Amino acid sequence: MKPTQNFDIKVTPTQYIEDCRIIYKVDVTICNNGSNTACFDALSSLISGINILGTNNFPLTVSPGDCKTFDFKFEVTDPLASSATFRIYDKCNDCYKEFTVDINVEIVDCEKEIVIKDLKYNTDVSNENVSYFNFSLYLPSNPQAIFRVWSEPYQVIDHIYNSSSSIIDGLTMFDYGVLTQMAENGEEVCFHVLMCQDNIIHECVICIDAHELLMMIEQVAKSTPSTPIEHEKQQNQQDNLYLIPNPASNYVSVEGIKKDNISELLLLDMNGKSIIKVQSSNTLDIQNISKGTYILRVISNNNKVYYLKLVKN
């Protein structure tokens, strides 16, 4: 299958937001400049975060020298996207044509400031080079949708939104050296939330001095016992939850919480990619994953979120 230059495509997009979903309706006119009849029967998106919702007047056949029009709808799940690329396939000539739709979502500042409800250094997941923090953000505006959550600098590894409490719980990571330099320069670490309320897209920002994060790390370091066994006992007492066995090869169980009080387990790699998810269980089958270090997110039935380190050997 090869691209073709035998077609001209004109796109006319219309954007609207419905139930906090960003929808585009696109009219597509295809003109056949070649000598063969074209039979378009497949439309696909080439960009992640773009979901095609449906088409009208498609598939369609376009004779040489003729123009035909179809329309389709797609949803944008990332308001920061600048464009979406699509491909239509001509089965009669085994070729394809690509076209792009510009995306321009209006984003306004928050009407109500978000609040850092909790921020805690996660000693279990962190190491000497990378510092992980559990965070909770309260959104007083009670949005209907959360599109993206990120921190500057670096990244939010994971987050989950509880609409009933209007709280985002998550895990973010920072390079310890960069955090130290930021503290010396008097700089801030900022959390960003891209959300929707009443069909309006808002970007909310809340910042905290890097020095405060560094102080959390240093305070924990001063209180950490000298032996690994004592450190493990202290961590278990602090968080209540721990994994047995850990390291593990086949199965791992979450202890320190009643089995019927666990809503969900989600295994992530250290960059936040989802690996395995199970519901209403305290045991995870890890036989088929690669050796390495992972993060296990535990959500209780009362929506409390924990992040634990798991080593697969």
N, C-alpha and C positions, 0 to 999 in steps of 0.2 A: 504494500500500500504506500502511495506516494502523495505528496501535496500537489495541488493543481493551481495553475494560473488562469484557467479558462472561465472563472466566475468572478463577478463583481458582487459584493455584499454591502448593503446599506442597513444600518441598525438605528432604530429610534426607541430609546429606553424611557420609561416612566417609573419613577420611584414613589412608593407610599409605605407607610408604617401602620400595621394593623395588629392589635394585641401584642405590641412590642416586638413584632417580627418585621424585619426590613425586607420588603418585597420589591422586586423589579419586574415590570411587564415590558417585554421587548418585541417590537415589530421588526421582522427581518425580511428584507427583499433581496432575492437572489436572481441575478441576470446571467444567463448562459451565453458566453461569448465564443464557445467552442463549436465544433461540428457534430458532436455526439449528444444524444439525449442523456440527461442526468437524472438519476433516481436516488434522491436523498431519503434515507430511512433510519438514520441514527444521529442523535444529538447528545453530546457529552461535555462535561465541564473538565477543564484541565487544571483548575485551581482548587485547593482544599478550602473548605469553609464556604463553598458555593453549592447550594442544593437546588437542582432543577425540580420544579413542582409540577409541571405539565406543559403540554403543547397543544396548539390548535392548527388545523390545516396542515398537519404533518403526520406521516411522510408525504413528500410531494415530488412530482415529476416536472422537469423543466426542459422544454425543447430548445434546440439551438436558436438563438436570437430572441428568445422569450424571457420574461421575468415573472416570477411567482413570489407570493408573500405568505409567511406563516408567523405566528407569534407564540411566545412561551413565557413562563414565569419562573423566576428563581429567587431563592432566599439567600441573603447575606448574613452569615453568622459572626463575622468580624467587621464592625463598623469602620475600622481603620484601613480596610482594604481599599486600594485605589483603582483596581480594575479586575475584571473577570474575563478569562479567555475560554472560548468554546470551540468545539470541532463538530462539523457535520460530515457524514460519510456518504459518498456516492457509490452505491453498490454496483451500478451498471458499468462504471469505468474503474472501479477499485482504486479510488483516490479520495482525498479529503480536502476540505477548506476550513481554515480557522478564522475566527473573528473575535474582536475584543469589545467589551462593554465597559465604559468608564463608570466608576462608582464614586459618588461624592455624598457621603452621609453627614448631615449637619450635626455637630457635637457642641453642646453648650456646657458651661460650668455648672457645678452643683448648686442647687438653691439652699440646701442644708449641708453643713459640714459633716463629714464622717468622723468617727471617733475610734482611736485605738483602744479597744476594750481590754486587751491583754497582749503582752509581748514577752516571750519567755525563751531564754537560751536553751536549746535542746542538746544536752551533754551526751545523750545516747547516740545521736546521729553525727554530731560534729567531730572534727579532728583538728590537728594543730594548724592546718592550712585553710580549712573551710569551716565557716561557722553557720549553723542552721538555727533558725528561730521559729518557734510556733507563734502564730499571731491570730488575733481575733479583731475584726473590724465591725463596728456597729454602724448601720446605715439608717439614720433616723427617718429618711424619706420613704423607707419600705418599698423599694423598687419591684417592678414585676419581672424584670429579667436582668441577669448579669452576663455581659458578653466577655469581659476579659478582666483579669486582675494581674498586676505586675508591680515590681519594685525597681527603684533606681538607687544604686546600681544593681546589676545582676538580676536574679530572676526569682519568681515565685515558682517553687517546685510543684505545689499542689494547692488547691483550694476547693472548698465546698460551701455552698450558700444555703442557709436555713431560712426560708421565707417567713416561717412563723415567728421567728425571733428577730429577723432582719439582721442576721450576723453572718459574716464570712469567716470561717476558720481555715487556716492554711499553714503552709511551711515554706519559708524562703531561705535562701542561702547567700552568703557574702564571703568573699575572699578576705581572710583575716588581715593580710598586709594592706589591702586597699582600705579596709575599714579603719585600720590604725592611722593611715595617712589622712583619711577624711576627718577623723577625730582631731588630729593635729592641726588641720586647716580650718576647723570650726564649721565643717560642712554637715549637711543633713542627708538622711536616708528617707526617701519618700515612697509611699504606697499609692498606687493609682487603681481606681475602679471605674470601668466603663459599663454603664448600666442604663436601663430604660424605665421611665416612669411616665404614665399617661401619654405614651407614644412619642416621648421626647428623649433623645439620647443625651446622657450627661457623662462628663468625666469628672470624677471626684478625686481629690488629692489630699493626703495627710502626711505630714513629715515629722521626723524625730531626729534629734541631734545624734550624729554618729558616736559622739562621746558617750552617750547613755548606753548604746548597745555594747560598746567596748567595756564599759564599767560592769555590765551584766556578766560578760565573759570572765573578766578578772575576778569578780566576786565569787563566781562558781569555782574558778581555778584555785582560789585561796582556801576554799572549804572542801575541796576534793581530797578524799583519803589517799594515802600513799600507795596502798596495795590494790591490785585489780579486783580482788574479791570484796574488799570493803567498799570500793567504788561501786561495784555492781549491786551490793546490798542497799547502799544509799540511794542509787538510782531507782531501784524497785520500790523503795519506801516513798520516794518523791512522787513517782508517776502511778504507782499502784499496779500498773500493767507490766508484764515481762513475757519473754518467749522461752519456751522449753521444747526441745533443746535449741541451743543457739551457740555455736554454729549447728546447722542441721543439714541432712542429706535428702530425706524423703518427705517427712511431715513435720510441721511445726505447730505448736498450740499456744494460744494466748492465755496466760494465767493472770490472776489478780483481779478478775472480773467474772461474774457468773456467765455461764455459757448462753443462757437465755436472755442475757442483757446485751448481747452483741447484735447489732443490726447488719453490719457489713465489714468485710475485710478486703482491702485493696493493696496488692503488691505493686510497688513502683521501683524503677531503677533510680539511680542517684540523681538523674536529671529530670525525673518526674514522669517518665513514660509508663503507662499502665501495662502491667504484665498479666496479673490474675485477679479476678474479683469473685468473691463468694458471699452469699447472703446467709444470715442467721446461723453462723457456725463459728466456733473458736479454733477450728483446725484448717490448715492450708496444706494442700498437696503441692510440693515443690520439686518432685522427682524429675520433671521435664524441663526445668530451667537451668541456665548455665551457672557455673560456679561464679561467685562474686558477692558483692555487698549490695543489699537492697534496703528499701524503706517500706515498712508495713504500716498502712493507715488503718486504724481501728475506729469505727463509729459505734457508739453505744445507742441503745434505744431512746435515751434522753438527749441524743444529738451531741454528746460530748465527743471530741475528736482527739485521738492520740497518734503519735508517730514514733515507731520503734525501728531500731536497726536490726536487720536480719542478715546473717552471713550463711551463704550456701556453699557447702564443701563437697 
